Amino acid sequence: MTRLVRPAAALALALAATLPLAAHAADRDTRRAEETRAVAAAKVDATAAIAAVRAAGYGPVIELEWERGRWEVKTTNAEGRRVDLHVDATSGAITTRRSR
């Protein structure tokens, strides 16, 4: 004997399966909104971060990204080696993350 799934039961099962995904998407959207507010509130914007890196003697900026309340800048040092820097969004202080 074959059992048929009732449409209401199938819908309930499909919704129950998507609930964890909806919660994850909401968390992601909340984090993205918080990051957007943090970037807008930063005293050092992207242009100022690039200017600070260039003024410190580093080469042209290869990549710029907002990460955990600071700017992550990929550039080159005086020897031409690629370096990853962090620029504090409040003070503009530069710290070396790593060099390659």
Buried (B, 14 or more C-beta within 10 A) or exposed (E): EEEEEEEEEEEEEEEEEEEEEEEEEEEEEEEEEEBEEBBEEBEBEBEBBBBBBBEEEBBEBEEBEBEEBBBBBBBBBEEEEEBBBBBBBEEBEBEEBEEE
